[in-house]
């Protein structure tokens, strides 16, 4: 797990997109940083944990994707 130090004005979705590649990971980010779950807009200098993303592997992968 890596960390990220916020900049003034950062928000959960923008951090998820920048650090994890997509806003859809915002809930994972919030869960990894429950102490700040009530924060909407961050001030500078907050250190957040950035969780590792485990991509789900589909059970069936078409031959052209293998």
C-alpha positions as CSV (number, residue, x, y, z in Angstrom):
1,X,0.0,0.0,0.0
2,X,1.4,3.4,-0.9
3,X,0.5,6.8,0.5
4,X,-0.6,10.1,-1.0
5,X,-0.2,13.6,0.5
6,X,-3.1,15.8,-0.3
7,X,-3.1,19.2,-2.0
8,X,-5.5,21.9,-0.9
9,X,-8.8,21.3,-2.7
10,X,-8.3,17.6,-3.3
11,X,-11.5,15.5,-3.2
12,X,-12.0,11.7,-2.9
13,X,-13.0,11.2,-6.5
14,X,-10.1,13.2,-8.0
15,X,-7.6,11.4,-5.7
16,X,-9.0,8.0,-6.8
17,X,-8.8,8.9,-10.5
18,X,-5.2,10.4,-10.2
19,X,-3.8,7.7,-7.9
20,X,-5.8,4.6,-8.7
21,X,-6.8,5.3,-12.4
22,X,-10.5,5.6,-12.0
23,X,-13.1,7.3,-9.9
24,X,-14.9,4.0,-9.4
25,X,-12.2,3.2,-6.7
26,X,-13.3,6.0,-4.5
27,X,-15.1,3.7,-2.0
28,X,-12.0,1.6,-1.6
29,X,-10.0,4.8,-1.0
30,X,-12.5,6.0,1.7
31,X,-12.6,2.6,3.3
32,X,-8.8,2.6,3.6
33,X,-8.9,6.0,5.2
34,X,-11.9,5.8,7.5
35,X,-10.6,8.5,9.9
36,X,-11.2,11.0,7.0
37,X,-14.5,9.6,5.7
38,X,-16.4,12.8,6.8
39,X,-14.0,15.0,4.8
40,X,-15.3,16.3,1.5
41,X,-12.6,18.7,0.4
42,X,-9.1,18.2,1.8
43,X,-6.6,20.7,3.0
44,X,-3.0,20.3,2.1
45,X,-0.8,17.8,3.9
46,X,-3.2,15.0,4.8
47,X,-1.5,11.6,4.3
48,X,-3.9,9.0,2.9
49,X,-3.3,5.3,2.3
50,X,-3.8,4.3,-1.3
51,X,-5.0,0.7,-1.4
52,X,-3.8,-1.8,-3.9
53,X,-6.3,-2.6,-6.6
54,X,-7.1,-6.2,-7.3
55,X,-8.5,-6.5,-10.8
56,X,-11.2,-9.2,-11.1
57,X,-10.3,-11.8,-13.7
58,X,-13.4,-12.9,-15.6
59,X,-14.1,-16.6,-15.5
60,X,-14.4,-16.8,-19.3
61,X,-11.9,-14.9,-21.4
62,X,-12.5,-15.1,-25.1
63,X,-9.5,-16.5,-27.1
64,X,-8.7,-13.2,-28.7
65,X,-8.2,-11.6,-25.3
66,X,-5.8,-14.3,-24.0
